[in-house]
Amino acid sequence: MSSKPGESVKDVVARGISRRYRNERIFRALGLGALCIGLGFLAFFFYTLIANSYTALRQTRVLLDINFDAAVIDPAGNRAPDDLATADYQRLARDALNAMFPDITARAERRELNALLSSGAGLELRSLVIGTPTLIGTKEPVWLLVDDDVDVVVKGHMSRDLPENQRRLNDRQLRVVMALEQQGRIEQRFNRYFFTNGDSRDPELAGIWSATVGSFFMLLVTLALSFPVAVATAIYLEEFASRNRWTDLIEVNINNLAAVPSIVFGLLGLALFINLFGLPRSAPLVGGLVLSLMTLPVIIIASRAALTAVPPSIREAALGLGASKMQMVMHHVLPLAMPGMLTGTIIGMARALGESAPLLMIGMVAFIVDIPKSPLSPSTALPVQVYLWADSPERAFVERTSAAIVVLLVFLLVMNATAILLRKHFERRY
């Protein structure tokens, strides 16, 4: 620090302290500004996500007076389950809607009118009749699903003032919707299908349950394989393996595998598990095997760090009291290292939950409607479901994509909370 002519040492020191405090205030201001910017982006992300997703919890329905005509549902009159299951229930919904607008007689206009109903309306009526056969021959008001284009207009996602050529609904269809609204026959009700159905080409019928069950099976396989293998590997390398060039080579390879792009593991799973071993394509078992390969290095590294953090005095005390090396590791070192191992498991499983690239390589991008019954059933996963819906052109899939992301985040939070509770349970102080 240079001093000016005639300046005392006290002034020089005071000037230096003032500069240091000023730099500290600037640094703290920059840190606070960076924190505020990060929180702002995070708040904007959650605001956008919630604003786009909450409407997926509501689905537009129309109240129709359904005539459960026995001639259509059960012409033989024997109430056979096969006859009830194969009847043309969509016709009942169309007839009820057409009866409300008798002035629409042209065939093309009738087709436009019937297009306002969802293809799921007939499925709902079939479930209703199979569950309550006494409805046959009666006339009852029933709330039925409408098409996703109607749902988009009712929710305000598409302006009704747009020119006809910029809307999915033409002017005649829009007038019908407005007439039904004026009669109080259109309402938004809880969208149970979003949580109970599998994927569908029709947005109003699409749900996440199939993908959720597939993700659950996949993560179950991943956890069952990766955690014990990773812990056993870490214990061997840290406590029992000799220090030589082979163990050094293994350690270097483990560290390198942790940085390998996930799609490479997808290619490995495609070549090894599907092409070589012949395991079923797009099954949670294969997805779990691939994700296990991807998460193993992360858990091994974290487990080794947790074992290293255990004080040497614990080992020395156990050995000094006559414990064998295996007893020392299993009864003293491992319980103290378990919280750190669970932390590594949380990181690895969180990464596995959000991965889609390796799953695309093994065929889990397939269009799966049925709910998987086991890890060998064809399935998809939540990240892949989000990818498929984000690529769909229908406007109604936008809100379902955002809602699926929210469910994925909730899934991750529940999984992390469970792991944290387990970590607290195993945590020991020394």
DOVO-803999 format. One line per 10 residues: number of its first residue (from 1); their letters; for each residue x, y, z of C-alpha. Coordinates in steps of 0.25 Angstrom, whole numbers, plus 5000, padded with zeros to 4 digits. Example, Ala and Ser with C-alpha at 12.3 -4.5 7.8 and 13.67 -1.06 7.14 Angstrom:
2
1) as) 5049,4982,5031 | 5055,4996,5029
This chain:
430
1) msskpgesvk) 5000,5000,5000 | 5006,5013,4996 | 5005,5026,5004 | 5004,5040,5000 | 5015,5050,5004 | 5012,5055,5018 | 5002,5044,5021 | 5003,5037,5034 | 5003,5023,5037 | 4989,5024,5044
11) dvvargisrr) 4983,5030,5031 | 4989,5020,5022 | 4983,5009,5031 | 4970,5016,5032 | 4969,5017,5017 | 4972,5002,5015 | 4962,4998,5025 | 4951,5007,5018 | 4955,5001,5005 | 4954,4987,5011
21) yrnerifral) 4940,4990,5017 | 4935,4996,5004 | 4940,4983,4996 | 4933,4975,5006 | 4920,4982,5005 | 4921,4981,4990 | 4923,4966,4991 | 4911,4964,5000 | 4902,4973,4991 | 4906,4964,4979
31) glgalciglg) 4904,4952,4986 | 4890,4957,4991 | 4887,4961,4977 | 4891,4948,4971 | 4882,4941,4982 | 4870,4950,4978 | 4872,4947,4963 | 4872,4932,4966 | 4860,4933,4975 | 4853,4941,4964
41) flafffytli) 4855,4931,4953 | 4851,4920,4963 | 4838,4928,4966 | 4835,4931,4952 | 4837,4916,4948 | 4827,4911,4959 | 4817,4922,4955 | 4818,4918,4941 | 4817,4904,4944 | 4805,4905,4954
51) ansytalrqt) 4798,4915,4945 | 4798,4905,4933 | 4795,4893,4941 | 4784,4896,4951 | 4773,4896,4940 | 4777,4881,4937 | 4770,4878,4950 | 4757,4882,4944 | 4750,4876,4932 | 4738,4882,4924
61) rvlldinfda) 4725,4873,4924 | 4711,4875,4918 | 4698,4870,4924 | 4690,4862,4915 | 4677,4855,4917 | 4681,4841,4913 | 4670,4831,4908 | 4676,4817,4912 | 4668,4811,4900 | 4667,4796,4902
71) avidpagnra) 4667,4794,4887 | 4681,4800,4886 | 4687,4794,4899 | 4681,4780,4900 | 4672,4777,4888 | 4672,4762,4892 | 4667,4766,4906 | 4675,4756,4914 | 4685,4765,4921 | 4697,4757,4916
81) pddlatadyq) 4710,4764,4920 | 4716,4763,4906 | 4703,4770,4900 | 4704,4781,4910 | 4719,4783,4908 | 4718,4784,4892 | 4706,4793,4891 | 4707,4806,4884 | 4707,4816,4895 | 4713,4827,4887
91) rlardalnam) 4700,4827,4879 | 4692,4829,4892 | 4700,4842,4895 | 4699,4847,4881 | 4684,4845,4881 | 4682,4852,4894 | 4690,4864,4888 | 4683,4864,4875 | 4670,4864,4882 | 4673,4877,4889
101) fpditaraer) 4676,4884,4875 | 4665,4879,4866 | 4667,4891,4856 | 4680,4885,4852 | 4677,4875,4841 | 4688,4875,4831 | 4697,4863,4831 | 4710,4872,4831 | 4704,4880,4843 | 4700,4868,4850
111) relnallssg) 4715,4863,4849 | 4720,4876,4855 | 4710,4875,4866 | 4714,4861,4870 | 4728,4865,4869 | 4726,4874,4882 | 4725,4861,4890 | 4737,4853,4894 | 4739,4839,4890 | 4740,4836,4905
121) aglelrslvi) 4725,4839,4906 | 4721,4825,4901 | 4731,4819,4910 | 4725,4826,4922 | 4711,4822,4919 | 4716,4807,4917 | 4722,4807,4931 | 4709,4813,4937 | 4700,4803,4930 | 4709,4791,4934
131) gtptligtke) 4710,4796,4948 | 4695,4799,4949 | 4687,4790,4939 | 4674,4795,4944 | 4676,4808,4936 | 4673,4801,4923 | 4659,4806,4919 | 4660,4819,4927 | 4663,4833,4924 | 4673,4840,4933
141) pvwllvdddv) 4682,4853,4933 | 4697,4850,4932 | 4709,4859,4932 | 4718,4854,4920 | 4731,4858,4915 | 4732,4868,4904 | 4743,4869,4893 | 4756,4876,4897 | 4754,4887,4887 | 4741,4891,4895
151) dvvvkghmsr) 4749,4890,4908 | 4760,4899,4903 | 4749,4910,4899 | 4741,4908,4912 | 4754,4910,4920 | 4758,4922,4912 | 4771,4917,4907 | 4765,4921,4893 | 4758,4934,4890 | 4744,4933,4885
161) dlpenqrrln) 4746,4946,4877 | 4757,4940,4868 | 4753,4939,4853 | 4747,4925,4850 | 4759,4921,4842 | 4768,4922,4854 | 4759,4914,4864 | 4757,4899,4865 | 4742,4901,4866 | 4734,4908,4855
171) drqlrvvmal) 4723,4918,4858 | 4712,4908,4858 | 4719,4899,4868 | 4722,4912,4876 | 4708,4916,4876 | 4704,4902,4881 | 4714,4903,4893 | 4709,4917,4897 | 4694,4912,4896 | 4698,4900,4906
181) eqqgrieqrf) 4705,4910,4915 | 4693,4919,4916 | 4684,4907,4919 | 4694,4903,4930 | 4697,4890,4924 | 4712,4892,4923 | 4721,4892,4936 | 4735,4889,4940 | 4737,4877,4949 | 4749,4870,4956
191) nryfftngds) 4757,4863,4945 | 4758,4849,4951 | 4763,4843,4938 | 4776,4851,4939 | 4780,4842,4952 | 4773,4829,4948 | 4775,4827,4933 | 4787,4824,4924 | 4792,4831,4912 | 4782,4835,4901
201) rdpelagiws) 4781,4841,4888 | 4769,4849,4893 | 4774,4860,4903 | 4761,4859,4911 | 4764,4844,4914 | 4779,4845,4916 | 4784,4842,4930 | 4797,4839,4937 | 4794,4827,4945 | 4801,4817,4935
211) atvgsffmll) 4814,4826,4935 | 4813,4827,4950 | 4812,4812,4952 | 4823,4810,4942 | 4832,4820,4949 | 4830,4813,4962 | 4833,4799,4957 | 4846,4805,4950 | 4851,4812,4963 | 4848,4800,4971
221) vtlalsfpva) 4857,4791,4962 | 4867,4802,4962 | 4868,4804,4977 | 4867,4788,4980 | 4880,4787,4970 | 4888,4799,4972 | 4888,4802,4987 | 4893,4788,4992 | 4903,4786,4981 | 4908,4801,4982
231) vataiyleef) 4909,4799,4997 | 4916,4786,4996 | 4926,4791,4986 | 4929,4804,4994 | 4932,4795,5007 | 4941,4786,4999 | 4949,4797,4993 | 4950,4805,5005 | 4952,4795,5016 | 4957,4782,5010
241) asrnrwtdli) 4964,4784,4996 | 4979,4785,4995 | 4984,4798,4990 | 4990,4795,4977 | 4989,4799,4962 | 4977,4790,4960 | 4969,4797,4971 | 4974,4810,4966 | 4969,4807,4952 | 4955,4803,4958
251) evninnlaav) 4954,4816,4965 | 4957,4824,4953 | 4947,4816,4945 | 4936,4818,4955 | 4939,4833,4955 | 4939,4834,4940 | 4926,4826,4939 | 4919,4836,4948 | 4921,4847,4937 | 4917,4838,4925
261) psivfgllgl) 4905,4844,4918 | 4892,4837,4922 | 4889,4833,4907 | 4901,4825,4907 | 4895,4816,4917 | 4883,4815,4909 | 4891,4810,4897 | 4898,4800,4906 | 4884,4795,4912 | 4879,4794,4898
271) alfinlfglp) 4891,4785,4893 | 4892,4777,4906 | 4879,4775,4912 | 4870,4775,4900 | 4878,4770,4888 | 4887,4761,4896 | 4879,4756,4907 | 4865,4757,4900 | 4858,4764,4912 | 4844,4771,4908
281) rsaplvgglv) 4845,4784,4902 | 4839,4796,4909 | 4838,4789,4922 | 4841,4795,4935 | 4851,4784,4938 | 4860,4788,4927 | 4858,4803,4930 | 4862,4799,4945 | 4874,4792,4940 | 4879,4803,4932
291) lslmtlpvii) 4877,4813,4942 | 4884,4804,4952 | 4896,4805,4944 | 4895,4820,4943 | 4893,4822,4958 | 4903,4812,4963 | 4916,4821,4962 | 4909,4833,4969 | 4905,4824,4981 | 4918,4817,4981
301) iasraaltav) 4926,4830,4982 | 4916,4836,4993 | 4917,4823,5001 | 4932,4823,5000 | 4933,4837,5005 | 4923,4834,5016 | 4932,4822,5021 | 4945,4831,5020 | 4938,4841,5029 | 4936,4831,5040
311) ppsireaalg) 4948,4834,5050 | 4959,4824,5051 | 4958,4823,5066 | 4944,4816,5064 | 4952,4805,5056 | 4963,4804,5066 | 4954,4803,5078 | 4946,4792,5072 | 4958,4784,5068 | 4965,4787,5081
321) lgaskmqmvm) 4952,4780,5088 | 4954,4768,5080 | 4945,4770,5069 | 4948,4764,5055 | 4950,4773,5043 | 4936,4769,5038 | 4930,4771,5051 | 4937,4785,5052 | 4931,4789,5039 | 4917,4784,5040
331) hhvlplampg) 4914,4787,5055 | 4922,4800,5056 | 4926,4807,5043 | 4914,4804,5034 | 4904,4809,5044 | 4911,4822,5045 | 4913,4823,5030 | 4899,4820,5027 | 4893,4834,5027 | 4904,4839,5017
341) mltgtiigma) 4901,4826,5008 | 4886,4830,5008 | 4890,4844,5004 | 4897,4838,4992 | 4885,4829,4989 | 4876,4841,4989 | 4884,4848,4979 | 4885,4836,4970 | 4870,4833,4971 | 4867,4847,4968
351) ralgesapll) 4875,4847,4956 | 4869,4834,4951 | 4855,4839,4954 | 4857,4851,4944 | 4864,4843,4933 | 4857,4841,4920 | 4869,4840,4910 | 4873,4825,4914 | 4858,4821,4914 | 4856,4826,4900
361) migmvafivd) 4867,4817,4895 | 4860,4804,4901 | 4847,4807,4895 | 4839,4813,4907 | 4835,4824,4898 | 4824,4815,4893 | 4809,4819,4894 | 4804,4811,4906 | 4790,4812,4910 | 4789,4800,4920
371) ipksplspst) 4793,4801,4934 | 4806,4792,4936 | 4803,4780,4945 | 4818,4776,4948 | 4832,4781,4945 | 4831,4772,4932 | 4819,4779,4926 | 4820,4789,4915 | 4821,4803,4922 | 4825,4817,4921
381) alpvqvylwa) 4831,4827,4931 | 4827,4841,4936 | 4839,4848,4929 | 4835,4841,4916 | 4821,4844,4918 | 4824,4859,4919 | 4833,4858,4907 | 4821,4851,4899 | 4811,4861,4903 | 4820,4873,4901
391) dsperafver) 4822,4869,4886 | 4806,4868,4884 | 4800,4879,4876 | 4787,4880,4883 | 4786,4892,4893 | 4779,4883,4903 | 4792,4875,4905 | 4799,4888,4910 | 4792,4888,4923 | 4794,4873,4925
401) tsaaivvllv) 4809,4874,4922 | 4811,4885,4933 | 4802,4877,4943 | 4810,4864,4940 | 4823,4872,4943 | 4817,4876,4956 | 4813,4862,4959 | 4828,4858,4956 | 4833,4868,4966 | 4823,4864,4976
411) fllvmnatai) 4828,4849,4974 | 4842,4854,4976 | 4839,4861,4988 | 4832,4849,4994 | 4844,4840,4991 | 4854,4850,4997 | 4845,4852,5009 | 4845,4837,5011 | 4860,4836,5010 | 4863,4847,5019
421) llrkhferry) 4854,4841,5030 | 4862,4828,5028 | 4875,4836,5029 | 4870,4842,5042 | 4866,4829,5047 | 4880,4823,5045 | 4888,4835,5049 | 4897,4833,5061 | 4905,4843,5068 | 4919,4840,5073
